[in-house]
């Protein structure tokens, strides 16, 4: 991962290695902080400890999206609408039959593969953070 793809508060998988733990090595969801960004900016640093989280139905539900099943494609709609410059827009994430996630914003289709991309897009559109909810 590159530091330029991330912002503070983005969620990523962080690889932990601990020979004393029976798991030895595992991934743990972590929030990016200043130290993480500093480490990711160092060119010679081994950045394989940071991995993007693949966007899934489970993650969309954790962020508060409702699953509305229609004919193909299945789509997810955020609880409520966006209001940008006094215009109200639905914030929909569509999922096609190949499990590709995408958003159509102002007529442009934007593919989203990872949780941090959804967080960044939501923040850019609303000037707010996408809130994670435990389910």
Secondary structure, DSSP 4 states (H G I P E B T S, - for coil): --GGG--TT-EEEEEEEETTSTTEEEEEEEE--HHHHHHHH-TTS-GGGEEPPBP-HHHHHHTTEEEE--SSSEEEEEEEEEEETTEEEEEEEEE-TT--EEEEETTEEEEE-BHHHHHHHHHHHHSSPPPP---
